[in-house]
Amino acid sequence: GAQAGQALELSIDELKAVASSVGQEETDRAKAQLRASLLMSRESTATRAEQLAQQLLIHGRPLPPEEVRASVDAVDRAAVRDIAAKALSGPATLTLVGPVEGAPSLAELKARMIA
């Protein structure tokens, strides 16, 4: 409960930091890590099948690797800031499984999101 609360509070604080200012170096590093992860995931048949299934459900077609890479390359600092801000301004939900004693309430988390 309490550890989950700490993790949630830290996650909110990090989203707020990104929404207010994310550096170009940090953005470039994250994009490089994502490109490497996508490339390495192509080595696993199960992962490729999962990615294709997700692409079919979301886009209605499999995406060529070049298109995915171009989409990653197109992400800039403004897009990262915008999505973090959107996550903070959207409706909050909370689901806890397991011991919940000491975990913050949804109202407490919402208050932290707007503080």
C-alpha positions in Angstrom: 0.0 0.0 0.0 2.5 2.6 1.1 5.1 1.6 -1.4 2.5 1.7 -4.2 1.6 5.2 -3.0 5.2 6.3 -3.2 5.5 4.9 -6.7 2.3 6.7 -7.8 3.4 10.0 -6.3 6.9 9.7 -7.9 5.3 8.9 -11.3 3.0 12.0 -11.0 6.0 14.2 -10.0 8.0 12.9 -13.0 5.1 13.5 -15.4 4.8 17.0 -14.1 8.6 17.6 -14.6 8.4 16.3 -18.2 5.3 18.4 -18.9 7.1 21.6 -17.8 10.4 20.9 -19.3 12.0 17.9 -21.1 15.5 18.3 -22.5 16.6 17.5 -26.0 19.3 15.2 -24.8 16.8 13.2 -22.8 14.4 13.0 -25.7 17.1 11.9 -28.1 18.3 9.2 -25.6 14.7 7.9 -25.1 14.2 7.7 -28.9 17.5 5.9 -29.4 16.6 3.4 -26.7 13.1 2.8 -28.2 14.7 2.3 -31.7 17.1 -0.3 -30.2 14.4 -2.0 -28.4 12.2 -2.2 -31.5 15.1 -3.6 -33.5 16.0 -6.3 -30.9 12.3 -7.2 -30.5 12.3 -8.3 -34.1 14.5 -11.3 -33.1 11.7 -12.9 -31.2 9.0 -14.6 -33.2 6.5 -14.3 -30.3 7.3 -10.5 -29.9 6.9 -10.0 -33.6 3.6 -11.8 -33.6 2.4 -9.6 -30.6 3.5 -6.4 -32.4 1.7 -7.4 -35.6 -1.5 -8.2 -33.6 -1.3 -4.8 -31.9 -0.7 -3.0 -35.2 -3.7 -4.8 -36.8 -6.0 -3.9 -33.9 -4.9 -0.3 -33.7 -4.1 0.6 -37.3 -5.9 -2.1 -39.3 -2.7 -3.2 -41.0 0.8 -4.3 -40.2 3.2 -1.3 -40.1 6.5 -1.6 -42.1 9.6 -1.2 -39.8 10.5 2.0 -41.8 7.2 3.6 -40.9 7.6 2.8 -37.2 11.1 4.1 -37.2 9.9 7.3 -39.0 7.2 7.8 -36.4 9.8 7.5 -33.6 12.1 9.9 -35.3 9.2 12.4 -35.7 8.8 12.7 -31.9 10.1 16.0 -30.6 10.3 17.7 -27.2 7.0 19.5 -27.7 5.2 16.2 -28.4 6.7 14.6 -25.2 5.6 17.7 -23.2 2.2 17.7 -24.7 1.5 14.0 -23.9 2.7 14.4 -20.4 0.5 17.4 -19.9 -2.5 15.5 -21.4 -1.9 12.6 -19.0 -2.0 15.0 -16.1 -5.1 16.9 -17.2 -7.2 13.9 -18.2 -9.5 12.0 -15.9 -7.6 10.1 -13.3 -8.4 6.5 -12.4 -6.9 4.3 -9.7 -6.9 0.5 -9.5 -5.1 -1.2 -6.6 -4.6 -4.9 -6.2 -3.3 -6.5 -3.0 -2.7 -4.7 0.3 -4.0 -1.2 0.0 -3.5 0.1 3.5 -1.5 3.3 3.4 -2.1 3.9 -0.3 -3.2 7.4 -1.2 -6.8 7.9 -2.3 -7.8 8.9 -5.8 -8.6 12.4 -4.5 -5.1 12.7 -3.0 -3.5 11.7 -6.3 -5.7 14.1 -8.2 -4.7 16.9 -5.9 -1.0 16.1 -6.5 -1.6 16.1 -10.2 -2.9 19.7 -10.2 -0.6 21.1 -7.4 
